[in-house]
Amino acid sequence: MTKIKLLIALLFVSIQTFAQNRVGKVTDNNGEPLIGASIVEKGSNNGTTTDATGRFEVKVTNASAIFQISYIGYKSQELKGSELATTIVLQEGNLLDQVVIVGSRSMNRSATDTPAPIDVIDIKDITSKTGQLDLNQLLQFAAPSFNSNRQSGSDGTDHVDPASLRGLGPDQTLVLINGKRRHQSSLVNIYGTRGRGNTGTDLNTIPAAAIERIEILRDGAAAQYGSDAIAGVINIVLKKTTESLEINANSGIYKASYRFDDKKFDGLNYNFNANYGFKVGKEGFVNLTGDYNFRDHTNRANAAANELARREFGDPRAQNTALYLNSSFPININTAIYVFGGTNQRKGESYAWTRFADDDRNIASIYPDGFDPLIKADIKDNSIAAGIKSQIRSWDVDFSNTFGSNKFDYSLDNTLNTSLGATSPTSFEAGGFSLNQNTINLGFSKFMKDKMAGLNLAYGAEYRIENYKIFAGEEKSYKSYVAGVPGGSQGFPGFQPGDEIEASRSNFGLYFDTEADFTKKFMVGAALRFENYSDFGNTLNGKLSSRFKVNDVLTFRATASTGFRAPSLPQINFNSTVTNFINGKPVEVLIARNNSEVTKALGIPALKQELSKNASLGFTVRPNNTFSLTVDGYWVQIKDRIVLTGQFTDEDEQIGQLLKNVNVAKAQFFTNAVNTTTTGLDILLSNKDKIGEGQLTTSLGMNFNKLVIDQINTTSKLAGKEETYFDLREQYFLKASAPPSKLNLTFDYQIKKLSTMIRFVRFGQVELADWNYDVVENDIYRPKTTTDLSVNYKISQKLGLAIGSNNLFNVYPDMSSGYYTESGGAWDPVQMGSNGAFYYAKINIKL
């Protein structure tokens, strides 16, 4: 008994030893206290946070209990209760302090250390706290200088959201994946859209679940990366996680304002995705992502009921399926093979303009009440990149090949060919187009830490081949079988054999890039790039940049560069006949390719590259690890911007007969028509505070942007036609690529397992010109502010829940008449969109 009593006594003493408060301190590498760091026992509510001196006191009842010590911007640690030390040092893990891939070829440069402004966006963070399910909309509300609007009644652009940086064109932003050039969409934006006349990259083909972070370089970078980087570069970094399965289920629905029926909700969205990674050897990995996203129609046509132009107006239906891979396979200590890429298929269905019962384009025996054509899109997007990284004689070498393809097939349902009368089919295959791109890249880079305070040299070469095709639809989709009667499929006439084309080109580039840290405070960078295009010749561009650290708190930075953007193959070769609605009346409009009879008759020269000059000047303030401020002003001057012209009529003395010969009333074409200057200011502020037992992160992002049309470039044959060549409507559409201001204020409060986020986004005033070529009250969209709210709860380490609302208070842009807008609805695609409030719920599972 004595031994038993002694054992019990020792056990009691042992328990008492751990059933006591442990006192410690949490600091960074420099010994600075981390205020508000979290110390939580996993699987329980037991925990605390550090005080103003970094000290903490926590109850420990079990020696083997696991405690997680974490602080925003730092890598968390896990320690047993028995291992809680007097001082715990956390290593910085802030995304801003990670080595970035974009904007610098030095692997020793972080986002806060670059001479150009770079936003680093943690996709996991924003996807868990917002209802948006596709990449364009995620960035629209996360990055102030990024803008993307969904379209309605815009043919193919309903299915590929145009996106831009700093109010420039969608094709003036280069997109990279893991630092490699991403192919563009085969679609050229034509009708009813921002970025009209532009091609762009379809970001929605890349599932957010496959992405670790996004780096946005807000600076001209054509001298570093080649064509398309006039406005900046978006680099998407894919996940590398292993030994973890993450599953997400997301669903949401819109409040259905402005419907004809009594439906209270519409536009159901739901998404399922899974990400899993596993190790290959000690250093290799394979990371796989599967993603399915469904988005149903919304309908807001009744908002313009007094002057009804359309019965169906809203988001298209879309089913998006994607599979993505990221992998690396080390061969030895210095060499690794990498492979990444994916496949995406999107099936879309969008509303075209209504043909009412008494419309001369309706056949009453088929549609007694008229009809609403449905434009269907089948988009297949594929990409694969493979390469090898190695080190040869202290030089880092990267050799890769990247292939991408985008194919766009049109079909129509719920339509007819008027010229076939009562025997007309109601479905058609309308043809489409495709774009392939293959890029071979070889790069060398070397960092010499013993030269000055650090010197990085990089050089390399790139060879790219592109191919573009237009293929015709079935005959009944484009042909008129009765003279004078509109033919083809109503809603979207099919591509004709005369539209068909296959075009290719190649380009070769050489670049040299250096960054010299003369001292730890002062660095200068320089880049030079030469490119030769098989279709328009040579271009040479350069860039200078500098950064000066006044002290550990204040840093100044500046860049100056020249740039270019090659005309895309779709811009050069696109040819089609579309049906525009002008003041509510259908008009057949020819989009004539650059070397057509129509463009030659007007003396339009062959398309050439756009040329740009960029400059930026800014500063950053980081007095500690909880507060940061960046301010960057920019100036971008672009010469010979490629745009889609206004509409020339069949009454024109030079091309009128040519248009009558092909049975169209008007024609437009692509041309280097405009010189513009864009000036702006980006301001980003972030602050972290300990509030009670939790952590409050406050961020404010602001973008102010102004575009001025300096000159409209005409030819001798266009004398007197300047107002048609690039008319008032087209000028206002160009200026409306982004609101003149956009402000994002976010409050994010985290306490133990609970976090809540509230975000206010203010969109500045947008002005457009109506079909009377005048700016009237109906075409002015005043400033609006949306409010987003989300609540997240971590039930356990493996299960999390979130609920919330985007545009909580159901805010809409100012309403217009459907007869004046380009879309035919109550709003053109401006500001925050026109669907109203969105409510959602999310489940996150980690295994």
C-alpha positions in Angstrom: 0.0 0.0 0.0 2.8 2.3 0.8 4.2 2.0 -2.7 0.8 2.5 -4.2 0.3 5.7 -2.2 3.7 6.9 -3.2 2.9 6.3 -6.9 -0.4 8.2 -6.6 1.4 11.0 -4.8 4.0 11.2 -7.6 1.3 11.2 -10.3 -0.6 13.9 -8.5 2.6 16.0 -8.3 3.2 15.4 -12.0 -0.2 16.5 -12.9 0.1 19.6 -10.8 3.4 20.3 -12.5 1.7 20.6 -15.8 -1.7 21.9 -14.5 -0.2 25.3 -14.2 0.2 28.5 -16.2 3.3 28.6 -18.4 4.8 32.0 -19.1 6.8 32.8 -22.2 7.5 35.3 -24.9 7.1 35.3 -28.7 9.5 37.3 -30.9 10.7 37.7 -34.4 14.3 36.9 -35.6 15.5 40.3 -34.3 14.1 39.8 -30.9 11.2 42.2 -31.4 8.1 41.2 -29.6 5.1 40.0 -31.7 2.0 41.6 -30.3 -1.1 39.6 -30.5 0.5 36.3 -31.5 -1.8 33.3 -30.9 -0.9 30.3 -28.6 -3.7 27.7 -28.9 -4.0 24.1 -27.7 -5.0 22.1 -30.8 -8.5 20.5 -30.6 -9.6 22.7 -27.6 -10.6 26.2 -26.7 -7.6 26.6 -24.4 -5.4 29.4 -25.6 -4.2 33.0 -25.3 -2.5 35.8 -27.2 0.7 37.8 -26.5 0.5 41.2 -24.8 2.2 44.5 -25.8 5.6 43.1 -24.8 5.1 39.8 -26.6 4.6 37.9 -23.3 2.0 35.2 -22.8 0.6 33.0 -20.0 -1.2 29.8 -20.9 -2.6 26.9 -18.9 -1.0 23.5 -19.6 -2.7 20.4 -18.2 -1.1 17.8 -20.4 2.6 17.5 -21.1 1.9 16.0 -24.6 -0.8 18.4 -25.7 0.1 20.2 -28.9 0.1 24.0 -28.9 0.2 26.0 -32.1 2.0 29.4 -32.0 1.1 31.6 -34.9 1.2 35.2 -36.0 -0.1 36.7 -39.3 2.8 37.1 -41.7 5.0 34.5 -39.9 5.4 30.7 -40.1 3.5 29.0 -37.3 5.2 26.5 -34.9 3.8 23.5 -33.1 5.2 22.6 -29.7 4.2 20.1 -27.0 3.1 21.6 -23.7 6.3 20.3 -22.1 8.3 22.1 -24.8 6.9 25.6 -24.4 10.1 27.6 -24.1 10.6 30.9 -22.3 11.2 32.6 -25.7 9.7 31.3 -28.9 11.1 32.8 -32.2 8.8 32.8 -35.3 10.3 33.0 -38.7 8.8 35.5 -41.2 6.5 33.9 -43.7 4.7 36.9 -45.1 3.9 36.5 -48.7 5.3 40.0 -49.3 8.6 38.7 -48.0 8.8 35.6 -50.1 10.9 35.5 -53.2 8.7 36.5 -56.2 8.9 35.1 -59.7 7.5 38.1 -61.6 9.2 41.5 -62.1 12.8 40.3 -61.3 15.0 37.5 -62.5 16.9 37.5 -59.2 16.0 34.7 -56.9 17.0 37.0 -54.0 14.3 39.6 -54.4 11.1 39.9 -52.4 8.0 41.9 -53.3 9.0 44.7 -50.8 12.5 44.8 -52.2 11.6 45.3 -55.9 11.8 48.7 -57.7 8.4 48.2 -59.2 5.1 47.7 -57.4 4.0 44.1 -56.9 0.8 42.8 -55.3 1.1 39.3 -53.8 -2.4 37.8 -53.3 -2.9 34.7 -51.1 -5.6 32.8 -53.0 -6.5 30.5 -50.1 -7.1 33.6 -48.0 -9.4 35.4 -50.4 -11.3 32.3 -51.5 -12.2 31.4 -47.9 -13.6 34.9 -47.3 -15.6 35.7 -50.4 -18.4 34.3 -52.5 -16.8 34.7 -55.9 -15.9 31.3 -57.5 -14.0 32.3 -60.6 -10.6 34.0 -60.8 -11.7 37.2 -62.7 -14.3 38.0 -60.1 -12.0 37.1 -57.2 -9.4 39.6 -58.5 -12.0 42.2 -59.4 -12.8 42.7 -55.7 -9.3 41.9 -54.3 -7.0 44.1 -56.4 -8.0 47.8 -56.9 -6.1 48.2 -60.2 -7.7 45.0 -61.7 -11.1 45.3 -63.5 -13.4 42.7 -65.0 -17.1 42.8 -65.8 -19.4 40.1 -67.0 -21.2 40.7 -70.2 -24.7 40.0 -71.5 -25.8 39.9 -75.2 -22.2 40.3 -76.3 -21.9 37.0 -78.3 -18.6 35.2 -77.4 -17.6 37.7 -74.7 -20.5 36.5 -72.6 -18.4 33.4 -72.0 -14.9 35.0 -71.6 -14.8 38.0 -69.2 -12.5 40.7 -70.5 -10.1 41.8 -67.7 -7.6 44.7 -67.5 -5.0 46.4 -65.3 -4.9 50.2 -64.8 -7.7 50.8 -67.2 -5.8 49.6 -70.3 -6.8 46.9 -72.7 -7.3 43.2 -71.9 -4.5 42.4 -74.3 -2.1 44.8 -72.7 -1.6 42.6 -69.7 0.6 39.6 -69.9 -0.3 36.4 -68.0 2.3 33.9 -66.8 1.9 30.6 -65.0 4.9 29.7 -62.8 6.8 32.4 -64.7 6.0 31.0 -68.2 3.9 32.8 -70.9 0.2 31.8 -71.0 -1.6 31.6 -74.3 -4.4 34.0 -75.0 -8.1 33.2 -75.8 -8.9 32.8 -79.5 -11.8 35.2 -79.0 -11.6 38.8 -80.0 -14.0 41.1 -78.2 -16.4 42.7 -80.7 -19.8 43.7 -79.5 -21.3 45.3 -76.5 -18.2 45.0 -74.4 -15.4 46.7 -72.6 -12.1 46.0 -74.3 -13.8 45.9 -77.7 -11.3 45.1 -80.5 -9.0 43.4 -78.0 -8.0 39.8 -77.4 -7.2 38.7 -73.9 -6.3 35.8 -71.6 -9.1 33.7 -70.2 -8.2 33.6 -66.5 -11.3 31.6 -65.7 -9.8 28.5 -67.3 -7.4 28.3 -64.3 -9.2 26.9 -61.1 -8.5 28.9 -58.0 -8.1 25.6 -56.1 -4.9 24.9 -58.0 -3.3 28.3 -57.1 -1.0 29.1 -54.2 -0.7 32.8 -54.9 -1.0 35.5 -57.6 1.7 38.1 -58.2 0.6 41.2 -60.0 3.3 43.4 -61.4 1.8 46.9 -61.8 4.4 48.2 -64.2 5.2 48.1 -67.9 7.4 45.1 -68.5 7.6 44.4 -72.3 11.4 44.9 -72.1 11.6 42.0 -69.7 8.9 39.6 -71.0 8.0 40.7 -74.5 4.6 41.6 -76.1 1.4 42.3 -74.1 3.1 43.5 -70.9 2.4 47.3 -71.4 0.0 47.5 -68.4 1.7 44.9 -66.3 2.1 41.2 -65.7 -0.1 38.7 -63.8 1.9 35.6 -62.6 -0.1 32.7 -61.3 1.9 30.4 -59.0 0.5 26.9 -58.7 0.4 24.9 -55.5 3.2 22.6 -54.4 1.6 21.2 -51.2 2.0 17.4 -50.5 0.7 14.8 -48.1 -2.6 16.6 -47.8 -6.1 16.3 -49.4 -8.2 19.4 -49.4 -11.8 19.4 -50.5 -14.1 22.4 -50.9 -17.8 22.6 -51.6 -19.2 26.1 -52.4 -22.7 27.2 -53.2 -24.5 30.6 -53.6 -27.5 32.3 -55.2 -28.5 35.8 -56.2 -31.5 37.8 -54.9 -33.7 38.0 -58.0 -34.6 41.7 -58.4 -36.2 42.9 -61.6 -37.8 39.7 -62.9 -41.0 39.3 -64.8 -42.1 36.4 -62.6 -42.3 36.1 -58.8 -39.0 34.2 -58.5 -37.1 35.4 -55.5 -33.7 34.0 -56.3 -31.8 33.0 -59.4 -28.3 32.5 -60.8 -27.5 29.4 -58.6 -23.7 28.9 -58.4 -22.0 25.8 -57.0 -18.5 24.6 -57.1 -16.7 21.4 -56.0 -12.9 21.1 -56.0 -10.2 18.9 -54.6 -6.5 19.3 -54.3 -4.0 16.5 -53.5 -0.3 16.4 -53.5 2.3 13.7 -52.8 6.0 13.5 -52.6 8.3 12.0 -55.2 11.5 11.1 -53.4 12.8 13.6 -50.9 12.4 16.9 -52.9 10.0 16.0 -55.7 6.3 16.4 -55.7 3.1 16.0 -57.7 0.1 18.3 -57.0 -3.2 17.6 -58.7 -6.4 19.7 -58.8 -9.9 18.8 -60.0 -12.6 21.5 -60.2 -16.2 21.7 -61.3 -18.1 25.0 -61.4 -21.7 25.6 -62.4 -23.3 29.0 -62.9 -27.0 29.4 -63.9 -28.7 32.2 -65.7 -29.7 35.4 -64.0 -32.4 37.6 -65.6 -32.7 41.3 -65.0 -34.6 42.3 -68.1 -37.6 43.7 -66.3 -35.5 46.6 -65.0 -36.1 48.3 -68.4 -39.7 47.2 -68.6 -40.9 50.7 -69.6 -38.8 50.5 -72.8 -38.3 46.8 -73.2 -35.6 45.8 -75.7 -35.0 42.3 -74.4 -37.0 39.7 -72.4 -33.9 37.9 -71.2 -30.9 39.8 -69.9 -28.3 38.6 -67.4 -25.5 36.2 -66.7 -25.0 33.3 -69.1 -25.2 29.7 -67.9 -21.8 28.0 -67.6 -20.5 24.6 -66.7 -16.7 24.7 -66.2 -14.6 21.6 -65.7 -10.9 21.7 -65.1 -8.0 19.4 -64.2 -4.6 20.8 -63.3 -1.1 19.5 -62.5 2.0 20.9 -61.0 5.1 18.7 -60.5 8.8 18.6 -60.1 11.2 15.6 -60.3 14.7 16.1 -59.1 17.4 14.2 -61.0 20.3 15.2 -58.7 21.1 17.9 -56.2 21.4 20.6 -59.0 18.9 19.4 -61.6 15.2 18.9 -61.7 12.6 18.3 -64.4 9.2 20.1 -64.0 5.9 19.7 -65.7 2.7 21.7 -65.2 -0.5 22.5 -67.1 -4.1 21.5 -67.4 -7.2 21.1 -69.4 -10.5 23.1 -69.1 -13.8 22.7 -70.8 -16.6 25.3 -70.6 -20.1 24.9 -72.0 -21.9 28.1 -72.0 -25.4 29.4 -72.9 -26.2 33.1 -73.2 -29.2 35.2 -74.2 -29.3 37.0 -77.5 -31.7 39.8 -78.2 -35.4 39.1 -78.3 -37.3 38.7 -81.5 -40.8 39.7 -80.6 -43.9 38.1 -82.1 -44.5 40.8 -84.7 -40.8 41.0 -85.6 -40.1 40.5 -89.4 -37.4 38.1 -88.3 -39.9 35.8 -86.6 -41.9 33.0 -88.1 -45.2 33.0 -86.1 -45.9 29.3 -86.9 -42.7 28.3 -85.1 -42.7 30.9 -82.3 -46.2 32.5 -81.8 -44.9 34.6 -78.9 -41.6 35.4 -80.5 -38.3 33.9 -79.3 -35.1 34.5 -77.4 -32.2 32.9 -79.2 -29.6 31.1 -77.1 -26.0 31.4 -78.1 -24.1 28.3 -77.0 -20.3 28.1 -76.6 -18.1 25.0 -76.3 -14.7 26.2 -75.2 -11.8 23.8 -74.9 -8.6 25.2 -73.4 -5.4 23.1 -72.9 -1.9 23.8 -71.8 1.3 21.9 -70.9 4.7 23.2 -69.9 7.8 21.0 -69.4 11.3 22.0 -68.7 14.5 21.4 -66.8 16.3 23.5 -64.3 19.9 23.0 -63.5 23.1 24.8 -62.3 26.0 24.8 -64.7 29.2 26.5 -63.5 27.3 28.6 -60.9 24.8 29.7 -63.5 21.1 28.8 -63.0 19.8 27.4 -66.3 16.1 27.0 -67.3 15.1 25.4 -70.5 11.4 24.9 -71.2 8.7 24.4 -73.8 5.1 25.6 -73.3 2.2 24.7 -75.5 -1.3 26.2 -75.2 -4.5 26.0 -77.3 -7.9 27.5 -77.1 -10.8 26.5 -79.3 -14.2 28.2 -79.4 -17.2 26.5 -81.1 -20.5 28.3 -81.5 -24.0 26.7 -81.8 -27.5 28.2 -81.4 -30.8 26.9 -80.0 -34.3 28.4 -79.8 -33.7 30.2 -83.1 -34.4 30.0 -86.8 -33.4 31.1 -90.3 -36.1 33.5 -91.4 -35.5 32.9 -95.1 -36.4 29.2 -94.7 -39.9 30.1 -93.4 -41.8 27.5 -91.5 -39.4 24.7 -92.5 -36.5 26.3 -90.7 -34.6 24.3 -88.1 -34.4 25.8 -84.6 -30.8 24.7 -83.9 -27.6 25.4 -85.9 -23.9 24.8 -85.7 -22.3 28.2 -86.4 -18.5 27.5 -86.6 -15.9 29.2 -84.6 -12.1 29.7 -84.3 -9.0 28.4 -82.5 -5.6 29.6 -81.4 -2.5 27.6 -80.8 0.8 28.9 -79.3 4.1 27.1 -78.7 6.9 28.8 -76.8 10.5 27.6 -76.4 12.5 29.4 -73.7 16.2 29.2 -72.6 17.3 31.4 -69.7 20.5 31.9 -67.7 20.8 33.7 -64.4 23.5 34.2 -61.9 23.6 36.0 -58.5 27.0 37.2 -57.3 26.7 38.1 -53.6 30.4 39.2 -53.5 30.0 41.8 -56.2 29.1 45.1 -54.6 26.2 44.4 -52.3 24.9 41.8 -54.8 24.8 41.6 -58.6 22.4 39.5 -60.6 22.9 38.9 -64.4 20.3 37.2 -66.6 20.0 36.6 -70.3 18.2 34.3 -72.6 16.3 33.6 -75.8 12.7 32.8 -76.7 11.1 31.4 -79.9 7.3 31.4 -80.3 5.0 30.0 -83.0 1.3 30.9 -83.2 -1.5 29.6 -85.4 -5.1 30.9 -85.8 -8.0 29.4 -87.6 -11.6 30.4 -88.4 -13.9 27.5 -89.5 -17.4 27.9 -91.0 -20.7 26.7 -89.6 -23.3 24.7 -91.4 -24.8 26.4 -94.5 -28.2 27.2 -92.9 -26.5 29.1 -90.1 -25.3 31.9 -92.5 -27.1 31.7 -95.8 -30.2 33.6 -97.0 -32.3 31.5 -99.3 -34.7 34.3 -100.4 -33.4 37.6 -101.7 -34.0 40.5 -99.3 -35.0 38.3 -96.4 -32.6 38.1 -93.4 -30.8 34.8 -93.5 -28.6 32.8 -91.1 -29.3 31.8 -87.5 -31.0 34.6 -85.6 -28.9 35.8 -82.6 -25.6 34.9 -84.2 -25.1 34.3 -87.9 -22.7 31.5 -88.6 -19.2 31.9 -90.0 -19.2 31.6 -93.8 -16.7 29.8 -96.1 -15.4 33.3 -97.1 -14.6 33.9 -93.4 -12.4 30.8 -93.1 -8.7 31.4 -92.8 -5.6 29.8 -91.3 -2.8 32.1 -90.4 0.6 31.6 -88.7 3.5 33.6 -87.5 6.7 33.3 -85.5 8.8 35.5 -83.4 12.3 35.3 -81.9 13.4 37.3 -78.9 16.7 37.9 -77.1 16.9 39.6 -73.7 19.4 40.8 -71.2 18.5 41.7 -67.6 20.7 42.9 -64.7 20.1 44.1 -61.1 23.0 45.7 -59.2 22.8 46.5 -55.5 25.5 49.1 -55.2 24.9 49.2 -51.5 22.4 47.6 -49.2 20.3 50.7 -49.6 20.7 51.5 -53.3 20.0 49.3 -56.4 19.6 49.9 -60.1 18.1 47.5 -62.7 18.3 47.5 -66.4 16.7 45.3 -69.1 17.0 45.2 -72.9 14.9 43.0 -75.2 15.0 42.5 -79.0 12.2 40.8 -80.9 11.7 39.9 -84.5 8.1 39.1 -85.8 7.7 37.3 -89.1 4.7 39.6 -90.0 5.9 43.1 -89.1 9.6 43.1 -88.3 11.8 44.1 -85.4 11.4 45.9 -82.1 13.9 46.9 -79.4 12.8 48.0 -75.9 14.5 48.9 -72.7 13.8 49.5 -69.0 15.6 51.2 -66.2 14.6 50.8 -62.5 15.9 51.9 -59.2 15.2 51.5 -55.4 16.6 53.5 -52.6 16.1 52.6 -48.9 16.4 55.7 -46.8 16.2 53.5 -43.8 14.5 50.3 -42.6 11.2 52.2 -42.7 11.1 54.3 -45.9 12.0 53.2 -49.4 11.7 55.1 -52.7 11.3 53.3 -56.1 11.1 54.3 -59.7 11.0 52.8 -63.2 11.1 54.0 -66.8 10.7 51.9 -69.9 9.6 51.5 -73.5 7.3 48.7 -74.6 5.3 47.2 -77.4 2.4 44.9 -78.1 2.2 42.9 -81.3 -1.3 42.8 -83.0 -2.8 39.5 -82.2 -3.6 37.0 -85.0 -7.3 37.3 -84.3 -7.1 41.1 -84.7 -5.3 40.7 -88.0 -7.5 38.0 -89.5 -10.9 38.1 -87.9 -13.8 38.4 -90.4 -17.5 37.9 -89.6 -21.0 39.2 -90.0 -22.9 40.0 -86.8 -26.3 41.4 -86.0 -26.1 44.7 -84.0 -29.2 46.3 -82.5 -29.1 50.1 -83.0 -31.9 51.9 -81.1 -33.6 48.5 -80.8 -33.5 47.7 -84.5 -31.4 44.8 -86.0 -28.6 45.8 -88.4 -26.2 43.4 -90.2 -22.6 44.6 -89.6 -19.5 43.2 -91.3 -16.4 43.0 -89.2 -13.9 43.1 -92.0 -10.4 41.6 -91.7 -7.4 43.9 -92.0 -6.5 43.0 -95.6 -10.1 42.8 -97.0 -11.4 44.7 -100.0 -13.3 47.0 -97.6 -10.3 48.0 -95.6 -8.2 48.4 -98.8 -10.8 50.7 -100.3 -10.6 53.0 -97.3 -6.8 53.0 -97.4 -6.3 51.2 -94.1 -2.7 50.0 -93.7 -1.6 46.7 -92.3 -1.8 46.4 -88.6 1.5 47.1 -86.8 2.7 46.9 -83.2 1.5 49.3 -80.5 4.4 51.3 -78.9 4.4 52.5 -75.3 6.4 54.6 -72.9 6.0 53.9 -69.2 7.1 55.6 -66.0 6.3 55.1 -62.3 7.4 56.7 -59.1 6.5 55.6 -55.6 7.5 54.9 -52.0 6.9 52.3 -49.3 6.6 52.7 -45.6 7.1 49.7 -43.2 7.8 50.9 -39.7 7.2 47.4 -38.2 5.7 44.0 -39.0 2.1 45.2 -38.5 1.9 48.3 -40.7 2.7 49.0 -44.4 1.9 51.7 -46.9 2.8 51.9 -50.6 2.1 54.8 -52.9 2.8 54.5 -56.7 2.1 57.0 -59.4 2.2 55.9 -63.1 2.2 57.4 -66.6 1.6 55.2 -69.7 1.7 56.7 -73.2 0.6 54.4 -76.0 1.0 55.1 -79.7 -1.0 53.4 -82.5 -3.4 51.5 -80.2 -5.4 48.9 -82.1 -9.1 49.5 -81.8 -12.3 48.5 -83.6 -13.6 51.5 -85.6 -17.0 53.0 -85.7 -19.5 51.7 -88.3 -19.3 52.8 -91.9 -22.6 52.5 -93.8 -23.6 51.1 -97.2 -24.1 54.8 -98.3 -20.4 55.5 -98.1 -19.1 56.5 -101.5 -16.0 54.3 -101.3 -17.2 51.1 -99.7 -21.0 51.4 -100.0 -21.4 49.1 -103.0 -19.0 46.6 -101.5 -21.2 46.3 -98.5 -24.4 46.0 -100.6 -22.7 43.2 -102.5 -22.4 41.1 -99.3 -25.8 42.1 -98.0 -24.7 44.1 -94.9 -25.6 47.6 -93.9 -22.5 48.6 -92.0 -18.8 47.6 -91.6 -16.1 47.9 -88.9 -12.5 46.9 -88.9 -9.4 46.9 -86.8 -6.8 49.6 -87.1 -4.0 51.4 -85.3 -6.3 54.4 -84.8 -5.5 56.0 -81.5 -2.7 57.5 -79.3 -3.6 57.6 -75.6 -2.1 58.7 -72.3 -3.0 57.1 -69.0 -2.1 58.5 -65.6 -2.9 57.1 -62.3 -2.1 56.5 -58.6 -2.2 53.3 -56.6 -2.3 53.4 -52.8 -2.2 50.3 -50.6 -2.3 50.4 -46.8 -2.3 47.4 -44.4 -2.3 47.4 -40.6 -2.7 44.7 -37.9 -3.9 45.3 -34.4 -4.6 43.2 -31.3 -8.2 43.9 -30.4 -9.3 42.0 -27.2 -8.2 38.4 -27.6 -8.2 38.6 -31.4 -6.3 40.1 -34.4 -7.8 42.8 -36.6 -6.3 43.3 -40.1 -7.3 46.5 -41.8 -6.4 47.1 -45.5 -7.2 49.9 -47.8 -6.6 49.8 -51.6 -7.2 52.7 -53.9 -6.7 53.2 -57.6 -7.2 56.5 -59.4 -7.0 56.3 -63.2 -7.5 58.7 -66.1 -7.2 58.0 -69.8 -6.9 60.8 -72.4 -7.2 60.3 -76.2 -4.3 62.4 -77.5 -4.8 61.8 -81.2 -6.9 59.9 -83.7 -4.8 58.7 -86.6 -6.5 58.8 -90.0 -5.5 58.3 -93.7 -6.0 60.6 -96.7 -9.0 58.5 -97.9 -10.6 59.0 -94.4 -10.6 62.8 -94.7 -13.9 64.1 -93.4 -14.9 60.7 -91.9 -13.0 61.1 -88.6 -16.3 61.1 -86.6 -17.1 57.7 -88.0 -13.6 56.3 -88.0 -13.4 56.4 -84.2 -16.7 58.0 -83.2 -17.9 59.4 -79.8 -19.4 56.1 -78.7 -16.1 54.2 -79.3 -14.1 56.8 -77.6 -16.3 56.6 -74.5 -16.1 52.8 -74.5 -12.3 53.0 -74.6 -12.3 55.4 -71.6 -14.7 53.1 -69.7 -12.3 50.2 -69.6 -12.1 50.9 -65.9 -13.9 53.3 -63.5 -11.8 56.5 -62.8 -11.5 55.4 -59.2 -11.9 52.2 -57.2 -11.5 51.9 -53.4 -11.4 48.7 -51.4 -11.6 48.9 -47.6 -11.5 45.6 -45.7 -11.7 44.7 -42.0 -10.7 41.2 -41.1 -11.0 40.1 -37.4 -9.8 36.7 -36.2 -10.3 35.3 -32.8 -9.4 31.7 -32.0 -11.6 29.6 -34.4 -13.8 32.4 -35.6 -13.0 35.0 -38.2 -15.2 37.6 -39.8 -14.6 40.0 -42.8 -16.4 43.0 -43.9 -15.4 44.8 -47.2 -16.5 48.0 -48.8 -15.7 48.6 -52.5 -16.5 51.9 -54.1 -16.6 52.2 -57.9 -16.2 55.6 -59.5 -18.5 57.3 -62.0 -18.5 55.9 -65.5 -19.8 57.8 -68.6 -20.9 56.3 -71.9 -22.4 57.8 -75.1 -25.8 56.5 -76.4 -26.9 55.6 -80.0 -27.7 59.3 -80.6 -23.9 59.9 -80.1 -24.5 62.1 -77.1 -23.7 61.8 -73.4 -27.0 62.1 -71.6 -28.2 61.5 -68.0 -29.2 57.9 -69.0 -25.6 57.0 -69.8 -24.0 58.3 -66.7 -23.4 55.7 -64.0 -22.8 57.5 -60.7 -20.4 56.2 -58.0 -21.6 53.1 -56.1 -20.4 51.2 -53.1 -20.9 47.5 -52.4 -20.6 45.7 -49.1 -19.4 42.2 -48.6 -19.7 40.2 -45.3 -18.3 36.8 -44.4 -18.1 34.7 -41.2 -15.8 31.7 -41.0 -15.7 29.1 -38.2 -13.0 26.4 -37.9 -14.9 23.5 -36.3 -11.7 21.5 -36.1 -8.3 21.3 -37.8 -10.0 19.3 -40.5 -13.3 21.1 -41.0 -14.2 24.7 -41.6 -17.5 26.5 -42.5 -18.2 29.9 -44.0 -21.3 31.9 -44.8 -21.6 35.4 -46.3 -22.9 37.8 -48.8 -21.4 39.8 -51.6 -23.2 43.1 -52.3 -25.1 42.6 -49.1 -27.4 45.6 -49.6 -28.4 44.7 -53.2 -26.8 47.7 -54.8 -27.2 48.2 -58.6 -25.7 50.7 -61.1 -27.9 53.6 -62.2 -30.6 52.3 -64.6 -30.7 53.2 -68.3 -33.1 52.4 -71.2 -32.5 49.2 -73.0 -32.8 51.1 -76.3 -29.8 53.3 -75.5 -27.4 50.7 -74.0 -25.1 48.6 -76.0 -26.3 45.5 -74.1 -30.0 46.1 -74.6 -30.6 45.8 -70.8 -30.9 48.4 -68.1 -27.1 48.6 -67.7 -24.0 48.3 -69.8 -21.3 46.1 -68.1 -19.9 48.8 -65.8 -18.7 49.0 -62.2 -19.7 46.1 -60.0 -22.1 44.2 -62.4 -25.9 44.1 -62.4 -26.9 41.0 -60.5 -27.4 42.4 -57.0 -27.0 40.6 -53.7 -25.3 37.2 -53.6 -25.6 34.8 -50.6 -23.3 31.8 -50.2 -22.0 29.0 -48.0 -18.8 27.1 -48.1 -17.3 23.9 -46.5 -13.6 23.2 -46.3 -12.3 19.7 -45.5 -8.6 18.8 -44.9 -7.5 15.2 -44.7 
